Amino acid sequence: MFDTKKKLKYAVIKWAMSTQRVFRTHISNPTNYTVKCVETGCSAKVHGHVPKYNIHWVVTNVVPHNCVRKKPVGSSSKPDFNSHCATHVY
């Protein structure tokens, strides 16, 4: 259970980062929040909502990933953000 939608979203972001996956918001309104994996064909999603007569957000559906990560995050040819910042700080 989460006190606010903001705390639910933060938990989803932390989980996505820890699994190195990318989610997109599918539904976001005052009582429902659903995110889905961006990979084509992947059925992964997380759904949370505020039940009737309740004030807390609950996660009621978590569908695991069936996609395979193409490359680990950070292995692209783009420069590392932290390295970029370190070279520009005096």
N, C-alpha and C positions, 0 to 999 in steps of 0.2 A: 504494500500500500504506500501511496505517496500523498503528501499533504497538498501538493499543487501540481499543476500540469508542467510547470517549469522544472520541478524536481524529476518528474517522469521523463521528460525530454533529456535532461542531463544524464540520467541513468542509461538511456538508450544510446546516447552519444558516447559515453564511456565504454559501453559494451561493444559498440561498433568499432571504436578505436582499438580496443584490446584484441578483437578478432581480425582487425585490419580489413574490414568490409565497409562498403558504402551503402547507405540507405537514403531513400528519398521519401519525403512526406507524401502520403497518399490521401489521408483525411486528417484535418485539423479543425475542430470546432470547439465550442465551449464544453461539450460533454464527451467527445470521442477524439482519439488520436491513434492513427495507424501509419506505420512506415513500412516500406517494402525495399527489398534488395534491388539495386540498379542493374544487375546482370540479367541479360535476356534469358528467359527460361527458368530462372531461379524463383522458387516459391516462398522464399524466406520473408517473414513479416512479423511485426510485433504490433499488437493491438491493446490499447488501454482505454478505459472509460470511467465515468463516474456513475455508479449504479443509482437507480431511483431511490430517493430518500436517504442518500448518503452524501458526504462532502469530500471523501477521499477518492483518489484515483487508484484503480486496480488494473493490473495487467491480466487479461483473460485469455490471450491467445499468443503463443510464440511458436512460429513454424521455422524449423531449422533450415539452414542453407543446403541446397543440393548442387550449388555451383562450385567450381574450382577456381581459386585465385590464380590469375595469370602470372603476376609477379608480386613479390613482397613490396610493401610500401617502402619507399626510399631507395629502390633499386633503379629508378629511371635515370635518364641522362640529364634531367633538370638539376640545377644546383640545389644543395641542401639549404633550407631556409635558415637554420641556425648558423651555418657557416657564412651565409650571406650577411646576416646581421653582425656576426663577429668581425667581419672585415670592414664594416662601416662604422664601428664604434671606436672612438678615440681613447 
